[in-house]
Amino acid sequence: MMGMFFGAGIVGIIVGLFVAPHQGTILFTFMGVINLALGAFFGWIFLNQKPELSNDKRKKKSDNN
């Protein structure tokens, strides 16, 4: 999901600034910046999530050796 937002943001900024400089430059560039911000937000959410605790008994150390 992050990759899609980052990719769409980069493509939107490139199209807005270089490919179509006179037809909707501000709109494409603005939408590209919004996509980059969404990619950064979802990346931040992904990197800051708490580790999931496992209830698998096979992975727990036993004191009864």
C-alpha positions in Angstrom: 0.0 0.0 0.0 2.9 2.3 0.9 4.5 1.5 -2.4 1.4 2.3 -4.4 1.0 5.7 -2.8 4.7 6.6 -3.2 4.7 5.4 -6.8 1.5 7.3 -7.7 2.8 10.4 -5.9 6.1 10.4 -7.8 4.4 9.8 -11.1 1.8 12.6 -10.3 4.5 15.1 -9.5 6.6 14.2 -12.6 3.5 14.4 -14.9 2.4 17.6 -13.3 5.7 19.4 -13.5 7.3 18.0 -16.7 4.9 16.2 -19.0 1.8 18.4 -18.9 3.1 21.8 -17.7 0.1 23.8 -19.0 -2.8 21.5 -18.5 -3.5 21.0 -14.8 0.0 21.4 -13.4 -1.2 22.4 -10.0 -3.8 19.7 -9.8 -1.5 16.8 -10.7 1.3 18.1 -8.5 -1.0 18.6 -5.6 -2.5 15.1 -6.0 1.1 13.7 -6.2 2.0 15.5 -2.9 -1.1 14.2 -1.3 -0.2 10.6 -2.4 3.4 11.0 -1.0 1.9 12.2 2.3 -0.4 9.2 2.4 2.5 6.9 1.7 4.5 8.4 4.5 1.5 8.2 6.9 0.9 4.5 6.2 4.6 3.8 6.4 4.6 5.5 9.8 1.6 3.4 11.0 3.3 0.2 9.7 6.6 0.9 11.3 5.1 1.9 14.7 2.8 -1.0 15.3 3.3 -3.1 18.4 4.7 -6.6 17.9 2.0 -9.2 18.0 2.3 -11.5 21.1 2.3 -15.2 20.2 0.3 -17.7 22.3 2.0 -20.6 20.7 3.1 -23.0 23.5 5.8 -24.6 21.3 7.8 -21.4 21.3 7.6 -20.8 25.1 10.5 -22.0 27.3 9.6 -24.6 29.8 11.0 -24.5 33.4 10.3 -28.3 33.8 13.5 -29.6 32.2 
